[in-house]
Amino acid sequence: MGRPLRLKTPGLTYHITSRTNGKRLFLKKKQDQKALCKILKLILSKYGVILYAFTPMMNHFHMIIRIENNSDLSQVMCEIKTFYAKYFNKKYKISGHFWGDRFCSTIVQDDKHMLTCLRYIDRNPLKAQLVDHPDKWLFSSFHSYAYGRIHPLLPLKPHPTYLALSENKEKRRQIYLSLVIEPDHEADKCHGTFHKLTFFGSGKFIKEVKNRLN
């Protein structure tokens, strides 16, 4: 089976996931998490890519980005992954193929589907039983959305769907916190499936995007 096509068109929001080769642990220390954040900031700024959300895990990372210009998503991801692999291999004196399969990208509709996606990546550390509350996971965008804290290393932009939850900042944060913390069996069904999807949205949205791509 051939590789799935990379869909390249500006003005779309993507959920991105990338894993290490053999699920190797790649965020061994805080310094490694900081290094990944600094690389993301450098490359995304270079290509003018908007970063809405980011959650680093032990052997993969999630982020939600929007490409507003004609930048090539594959090129952006290639540089991010190459820079980090060089950093990690040099620091730990190892060699070989660092990343696993190609990164996964899903085009997400900017509505309730986006809230589900944000919730999904912020709950990843909980799902993996690494923490008992998402605020205990360092360098994720959860702290920005739930508490209004500025990310220490990344220039995050609040997603418009999140901003639409309420005009009041505190109420908006409380709504988002509840969204992430409280059970949602329907949303939880999506866990583990995002990386398999090309689109995540309504039938109308998917049809419109496909027409744009054609």
VENRAZI-V635903 format. One record per residue. N is the residue number from 1. RES is the residue in three letters. OMEGA is omega in radians with two decimals (* if undefined). BURIAL is 1 if it has 24 or more other ideal C-beta (glycine too) atoms within 12 Angstrom, else 0. D_CENTER is the distance of its C-alpha to the mean C-alpha in whole Angstrom. Layout:
n->N res->RES omega->OMEGA burial->BURIAL d_center->D_CENTER
n->N res->RES omega->OMEGA burial->BURIAL d_center->D_CENTER
This chain:
n->1 res->MET omega->-3.12 burial->0 d_center->27
n->2 res->GLY omega->3.12 burial->0 d_center->25
n->3 res->ARG omega->3.08 burial->0 d_center->22
n->4 res->PRO omega->-3.13 burial->0 d_center->20
n->5 res->LEU omega->3.00 burial->0 d_center->20
n->6 res->ARG omega->-3.13 burial->0 d_center->17
n->7 res->LEU omega->-3.04 burial->1 d_center->17
n->8 res->LYS omega->3.07 burial->0 d_center->18
n->9 res->THR omega->-3.10 burial->1 d_center->18
n->10 res->PRO omega->3.07 burial->0 d_center->18
n->11 res->GLY omega->3.12 burial->0 d_center->17
n->12 res->LEU omega->3.14 burial->1 d_center->14
n->13 res->THR omega->-3.06 burial->1 d_center->10
n->14 res->TYR omega->2.87 burial->1 d_center->8
n->15 res->HIS omega->-3.07 burial->1 d_center->5
n->16 res->ILE omega->3.02 burial->1 d_center->5
n->17 res->THR omega->3.06 burial->1 d_center->6
n->18 res->SER omega->-3.08 burial->1 d_center->9
n->19 res->ARG omega->3.11 burial->1 d_center->12
n->20 res->THR omega->3.11 burial->1 d_center->15
n->21 res->ASN omega->3.14 burial->0 d_center->19
n->22 res->GLY omega->-3.11 burial->0 d_center->20
n->23 res->LYS omega->3.10 burial->0 d_center->18
n->24 res->ARG omega->3.09 burial->0 d_center->19
n->25 res->LEU omega->-3.05 burial->0 d_center->18
n->26 res->PHE omega->3.07 burial->1 d_center->16
n->27 res->LEU omega->-3.03 burial->1 d_center->16
n->28 res->LYS omega->-3.05 burial->0 d_center->19
n->29 res->LYS omega->3.11 burial->0 d_center->20
n->30 res->LYS omega->-3.13 burial->0 d_center->19
n->31 res->GLN omega->3.13 burial->0 d_center->20
n->32 res->ASP omega->3.09 burial->1 d_center->17
n->33 res->GLN omega->3.11 burial->1 d_center->14
n->34 res->LYS omega->-3.13 burial->0 d_center->16
n->35 res->ALA omega->3.13 burial->1 d_center->16
n->36 res->LEU omega->3.12 burial->1 d_center->13
n->37 res->CYS omega->-3.13 burial->1 d_center->12
n->38 res->LYS omega->3.11 burial->1 d_center->15
n->39 res->ILE omega->3.09 burial->1 d_center->15
n->40 res->LEU omega->-3.13 burial->1 d_center->11
n->41 res->LYS omega->-3.12 burial->1 d_center->13
n->42 res->LEU omega->-3.04 burial->0 d_center->16
n->43 res->ILE omega->-3.13 burial->1 d_center->15
n->44 res->LEU omega->3.09 burial->1 d_center->13
n->45 res->SER omega->3.14 burial->0 d_center->16
n->46 res->LYS omega->-3.07 burial->0 d_center->18
n->47 res->TYR omega->3.11 burial->1 d_center->17
n->48 res->GLY omega->-3.12 burial->0 d_center->16
n->49 res->VAL omega->3.12 burial->1 d_center->13
n->50 res->ILE omega->3.10 burial->1 d_center->11
n->51 res->LEU omega->3.14 burial->1 d_center->8
n->52 res->TYR omega->-3.06 burial->1 d_center->8
n->53 res->ALA omega->-3.11 burial->1 d_center->6
n->54 res->PHE omega->3.05 burial->1 d_center->5
n->55 res->THR omega->3.06 burial->1 d_center->6
n->56 res->PRO omega->3.07 burial->1 d_center->8
n->57 res->MET omega->-3.08 burial->1 d_center->11
n->58 res->MET omega->-3.12 burial->1 d_center->14
n->59 res->ASN omega->3.07 burial->1 d_center->14
n->60 res->HIS omega->3.06 burial->1 d_center->10
n->61 res->PHE omega->3.08 burial->1 d_center->7
n->62 res->HIS omega->2.96 burial->1 d_center->3
n->63 res->MET omega->3.07 burial->1 d_center->1
n->64 res->ILE omega->-3.06 burial->1 d_center->4
n->65 res->ILE omega->3.07 burial->1 d_center->7
n->66 res->ARG omega->3.13 burial->1 d_center->11
n->67 res->ILE omega->-3.06 burial->1 d_center->13
n->68 res->GLU omega->-3.11 burial->0 d_center->17
n->69 res->ASN omega->-3.10 burial->0 d_center->19
n->70 res->ASN omega->3.11 burial->0 d_center->20
n->71 res->SER omega->-3.12 burial->1 d_center->18
n->72 res->ASP omega->-3.12 burial->0 d_center->17
n->73 res->LEU omega->-3.13 burial->1 d_center->14
n->74 res->SER omega->3.12 burial->1 d_center->15
n->75 res->GLN omega->3.11 burial->0 d_center->17
n->76 res->VAL omega->-3.10 burial->1 d_center->14
n->77 res->MET omega->3.12 burial->1 d_center->12
n->78 res->CYS omega->-3.13 burial->0 d_center->16
n->79 res->GLU omega->3.11 burial->1 d_center->16
n->80 res->ILE omega->-3.06 burial->1 d_center->13
n->81 res->LYS omega->3.13 burial->1 d_center->14
n->82 res->THR omega->3.14 burial->0 d_center->18
n->83 res->PHE omega->-3.08 burial->1 d_center->18
n->84 res->TYR omega->3.13 burial->1 d_center->16
n->85 res->ALA omega->3.12 burial->1 d_center->18
n->86 res->LYS omega->3.11 burial->0 d_center->21
n->87 res->TYR omega->-3.04 burial->1 d_center->21
n->88 res->PHE omega->-3.11 burial->1 d_center->20
n->89 res->ASN omega->3.11 burial->0 d_center->23
n->90 res->LYS omega->-3.10 burial->0 d_center->25
n->91 res->LYS omega->-3.06 burial->0 d_center->25
n->92 res->TYR omega->3.06 burial->0 d_center->26
n->93 res->LYS omega->3.09 burial->0 d_center->28
n->94 res->ILE omega->3.13 burial->0 d_center->27
n->95 res->SER omega->3.14 burial->0 d_center->27
n->96 res->GLY omega->-3.09 burial->0 d_center->26
n->97 res->HIS omega->-3.05 burial->0 d_center->22
n->98 res->PHE omega->-3.10 burial->1 d_center->19
n->99 res->TRP omega->3.13 burial->1 d_center->17
n->100 res->GLY omega->-3.14 burial->0 d_center->17
n->101 res->ASP omega->3.10 burial->0 d_center->17
n->102 res->ARG omega->3.10 burial->0 d_center->15
n->103 res->PHE omega->3.11 burial->1 d_center->11
n->104 res->CYS omega->3.13 burial->1 d_center->10
n->105 res->SER omega->3.12 burial->1 d_center->9
n->106 res->THR omega->3.08 burial->1 d_center->10
n->107 res->ILE omega->-3.03 burial->1 d_center->12
n->108 res->VAL omega->3.10 burial->1 d_center->11
n->109 res->GLN omega->-3.10 burial->1 d_center->14
n->110 res->ASP omega->3.10 burial->1 d_center->14
n->111 res->ASP omega->-3.14 burial->0 d_center->16
n->112 res->LYS omega->3.10 burial->1 d_center->16
n->113 res->HIS omega->3.10 burial->1 d_center->14
n->114 res->MET omega->3.08 burial->1 d_center->11
n->115 res->LEU omega->3.09 burial->1 d_center->13
n->116 res->THR omega->3.14 burial->1 d_center->12
n->117 res->CYS omega->3.10 burial->1 d_center->9
n->118 res->LEU omega->3.11 burial->1 d_center->8
n->119 res->ARG omega->-3.12 burial->1 d_center->11
n->120 res->TYR omega->-3.08 burial->1 d_center->10
n->121 res->ILE omega->3.11 burial->1 d_center->7
n->122 res->ASP omega->3.11 burial->1 d_center->9
n->123 res->ARG omega->-3.12 burial->1 d_center->12
n->124 res->ASN omega->3.12 burial->1 d_center->11
n->125 res->PRO omega->3.08 burial->1 d_center->13
n->126 res->LEU omega->-3.12 burial->1 d_center->16
n->127 res->LYS omega->3.13 burial->1 d_center->16
n->128 res->ALA omega->3.13 burial->0 d_center->16
n->129 res->GLN omega->3.09 burial->0 d_center->19
n->130 res->LEU omega->3.09 burial->0 d_center->18
n->131 res->VAL omega->3.09 burial->0 d_center->19
n->132 res->ASP omega->3.06 burial->0 d_center->21
n->133 res->HIS omega->-3.08 burial->0 d_center->19
n->134 res->PRO omega->-3.14 burial->1 d_center->15
n->135 res->ASP omega->3.10 burial->1 d_center->17
n->136 res->LYS omega->-3.13 burial->0 d_center->18
n->137 res->TRP omega->-3.04 burial->1 d_center->15
n->138 res->LEU omega->2.97 burial->1 d_center->15
n->139 res->PHE omega->3.02 burial->1 d_center->12
n->140 res->SER omega->-3.13 burial->1 d_center->10
n->141 res->SER omega->3.13 burial->1 d_center->9
n->142 res->PHE omega->-3.09 burial->1 d_center->11
n->143 res->HIS omega->3.13 burial->1 d_center->14
n->144 res->SER omega->-3.07 burial->1 d_center->14
n->145 res->TYR omega->-3.06 burial->1 d_center->14
n->146 res->ALA omega->-3.05 burial->1 d_center->16
n->147 res->TYR omega->3.14 burial->0 d_center->19
n->148 res->GLY omega->-3.14 burial->0 d_center->18
n->149 res->ARG omega->3.09 burial->0 d_center->18
n->150 res->ILE omega->3.11 burial->0 d_center->17
n->151 res->HIS omega->-3.06 burial->1 d_center->15
n->152 res->PRO omega->-3.04 burial->0 d_center->17
n->153 res->LEU omega->-3.03 burial->1 d_center->15
n->154 res->LEU omega->3.07 burial->1 d_center->13
n->155 res->PRO omega->-3.13 burial->0 d_center->14
n->156 res->LEU omega->3.06 burial->1 d_center->11
n->157 res->LYS omega->3.13 burial->1 d_center->13
n->158 res->PRO omega->-3.12 burial->1 d_center->13
n->159 res->HIS omega->-3.13 burial->1 d_center->12
n->160 res->PRO omega->3.12 burial->0 d_center->16
n->161 res->THR omega->3.08 burial->1 d_center->16
n->162 res->TYR omega->-3.13 burial->1 d_center->15
n->163 res->LEU omega->-3.11 burial->0 d_center->18
n->164 res->ALA omega->-3.14 burial->0 d_center->20
n->165 res->LEU omega->3.11 burial->1 d_center->20
n->166 res->SER omega->3.05 burial->0 d_center->23
n->167 res->GLU omega->3.13 burial->0 d_center->25
n->168 res->ASN omega->-3.06 burial->0 d_center->26
n->169 res->LYS omega->-3.09 burial->0 d_center->23
n->170 res->GLU omega->3.12 burial->0 d_center->24
n->171 res->LYS omega->3.13 burial->0 d_center->24
n->172 res->ARG omega->3.13 burial->1 d_center->21
n->173 res->ARG omega->3.12 burial->1 d_center->19
n->174 res->GLN omega->3.10 burial->0 d_center->22
n->175 res->ILE omega->-3.12 burial->1 d_center->21
n->176 res->TYR omega->3.12 burial->1 d_center->17
n->177 res->LEU omega->3.12 burial->1 d_center->18
n->178 res->SER omega->3.13 burial->0 d_center->20
n->179 res->LEU omega->-3.10 burial->1 d_center->18
n->180 res->VAL omega->-3.02 burial->1 d_center->15
n->181 res->ILE omega->-3.05 burial->0 d_center->19
n->182 res->GLU omega->3.14 burial->0 d_center->21
n->183 res->PRO omega->3.05 burial->0 d_center->21
n->184 res->ASP omega->-3.02 burial->0 d_center->20
n->185 res->HIS omega->3.14 burial->0 d_center->21
n->186 res->GLU omega->3.12 burial->0 d_center->21
n->187 res->ALA omega->-3.11 burial->1 d_center->17
n->188 res->ASP omega->3.10 burial->0 d_center->17
n->189 res->LYS omega->-3.12 burial->0 d_center->18
n->190 res->CYS omega->-3.06 burial->1 d_center->15
n->191 res->HIS omega->3.12 burial->1 d_center->14
n->192 res->GLY omega->-3.12 burial->0 d_center->14
n->193 res->THR omega->-3.08 burial->0 d_center->14
n->194 res->PHE omega->-3.07 burial->1 d_center->11
n->195 res->HIS omega->-3.14 burial->1 d_center->11
n->196 res->LYS omega->-3.05 burial->0 d_center->15
n->197 res->LEU omega->2.99 burial->1 d_center->14
n->198 res->THR omega->3.11 burial->1 d_center->15
n->199 res->PHE omega->3.00 burial->1 d_center->15
n->200 res->PHE omega->-3.08 burial->1 d_center->14
n->201 res->GLY omega->3.14 burial->1 d_center->17
n->202 res->SER omega->3.10 burial->0 d_center->20
n->203 res->GLY omega->3.13 burial->0 d_center->23
n->204 res->LYS omega->3.13 burial->0 d_center->24
n->205 res->PHE omega->-3.12 burial->0 d_center->21
n->206 res->ILE omega->3.13 burial->0 d_center->20
n->207 res->LYS omega->-3.13 burial->0 d_center->24
n->208 res->GLU omega->3.14 burial->0 d_center->23
n->209 res->VAL omega->3.13 burial->1 d_center->20
n->210 res->LYS omega->3.11 burial->0 d_center->22
n->211 res->ASN omega->3.10 burial->0 d_center->25
n->212 res->ARG omega->-3.11 burial->0 d_center->24
n->213 res->LEU omega->-3.14 burial->0 d_center->23
n->214 res->ASN omega->* burial->0 d_center->26
